[in-house]
Amino acid sequence: MNADEIDALAAYDIAHIIHPQFHRADHEGAIIFERGEGAVLTDVQGRSYIDALSSLWNVAVGHGRRELAEAAAEQMAQLAFSNSYTGYANVPSIRLTGKLLSLAYPNMSGVFYANSGSEANEMAIKAARYFWYASGKPEKTRVIYRQEAYHGSTMATTAITGMAPFHTGFGPEPPDFIQVPTCYHYRCQWCADQPACTLACADTIEAVIEREGAGTVAAVIAEPVHGAGGVIPPHPGYWPRLREICDRNDVLLIADEVITGFGRTGRWFALERWGVQPDIMTIAKAVTSAYVPLSAFIVSGRVHEVILDAPADAKFMIGCTNAAHPTACAVALRNLRIFEDEGLVERAERLGQRLNDGLGRLREMPSVGEVRGLGLMAAVAVAADKQSRASLGAGVGAKLLSALRERGVITRVKGDSILFAPPLVTSEEQIDHIVNATGDAIDEVVAAVNWP
Ligand SMILES: Cc1ncc(COP(=O)(O)O)c(C=O)c1O
């Protein structure tokens, strides 16, 4: 592609595509990708970058997998689509359901398929409310969510996203979604000055349930490890405590595993790390490694039974044209076979250790306030001063991203934190390059900020 063609594409893109989280100024100079192979993306100018966030935490098996293209082509040639509304089914979705239930928490029993993480969460909330409605407790409708949560961009999932910028301009929001503090020890209002989390953040959820009245609360929804909110792993006691609180108050626990599912934390699903089983879990992203869109919510036997036993005049009336899409399900099955053939869950644990150890060494830098992570997810928080944890100022995140990009690494930031979640097939050399590039990028940006 010559320079004129590239310029024309870039001009048309910014003029006519409304990108997610769009602001015209931010989109100037966007990279136009053309190819991908393993952990590397290449743009139309032939420049290559390590895709250090697996694109959007989703391309787990890496780019350029012919097996997945072939699985899609085979299924499309045989049966690209048939509908899965009541009375109809297809073979790949039945097989995929068996696979998912064999991998998910032992209490899981029923799967509803959709297209995106937002839809899966939106419908999981409906499933939670429906469960209580059909159980004779229709007043249990409130949903508790956490600060820094990201659960999606539909109306209800915006309402349960705990980051203010996602709400601007979209009100009024639906009622009955209640925000609580999260498990972010570094900035915790209760225990930031103590060596470890005291779980006051979990206990406050119980206080909120009591304040609202347990009889009005349907569910607590949370990501096992915050993703877009800044890669925030919880204290090991946090999820077991949440489970106890939900059980004690007869409230459903929804785990949003849209990012953490499928090996990201070094386990198939993250709550395995702490021996907890949710009532409902949501999945998307790595289920197909994003080769085609697919998501789902999966319910425990207890919730499933209520759906199975629903009276005819109060059916579980949710819909999704592409539910259980045969091509998406065939790709997911093939994708999960790659995980097993290549031992990618174990690999994520091993690579994650290397990534977190490497980034952990950056703690010695005066401008690194915190390094946190779990499995193959990590974040480095840059600060003007280690003690005060003060910010280096607005725009520092964009500068860090630009300095990383110069060094052949692309990823995203949340505030002053640089986030990492590379593909599960990333090589050790590429992990080391991410670590070294991060240290150098921080040095460069801090030196520029401190320049008189
Ligand atoms: C934890 C989590 N849940 C839900 C979503 C929404 O998924 P989607 O963008 O596919 O709607 C995301 C997206 O990044 C996510 O990170």
The ligand as a MOL file (V3000), in Angstrom:
LIG
                    3D

  0  0  0     0  0            999 V3000
M  V30 BEGIN CTAB
M  V30 COUNTS 16 16 0 0 0
M  V30 BEGIN ATOM
M  V30 1 C -15.0160 -7.5560 32.3870 0
M  V30 2 C -15.7540 -7.1270 31.1680 0
M  V30 3 N -17.0620 -7.3610 31.0880 0
M  V30 4 C -17.7880 -7.0090 30.0130 0
M  V30 5 C -17.2070 -6.3810 28.9490 0
M  V30 6 C -18.0390 -5.9720 27.7700 0
M  V30 7 O -17.7510 -6.7870 26.6950 0
M  V30 8 P -18.1070 -6.2940 25.2040 0
M  V30 9 O -17.2020 -5.1600 24.8920 0
M  V30 10 O -17.8480 -7.5270 24.3870 0
M  V30 11 O -19.5290 -5.9130 25.1970 0
M  V30 12 C -15.8310 -6.1310 28.9740 0
M  V30 13 C -15.1750 -5.4830 27.8320 0
M  V30 14 O -14.0130 -5.1590 27.8540 0
M  V30 15 C -15.0970 -6.4970 30.1070 0
M  V30 16 O -13.8000 -6.2430 30.1890 0
M  V30 END ATOM
M  V30 BEGIN BOND
M  V30 1 1 1 2
M  V30 2 1 2 3
M  V30 3 2 2 15
M  V30 4 2 3 4
M  V30 5 1 4 5
M  V30 6 1 5 6
M  V30 7 2 5 12
M  V30 8 1 6 7
M  V30 9 1 7 8
M  V30 10 2 8 9
M  V30 11 1 8 10
M  V30 12 1 8 11
M  V30 13 1 12 13
M  V30 14 1 12 15
M  V30 15 2 13 14
M  V30 16 1 15 16
M  V30 END BOND
M  V30 END CTAB
M  END
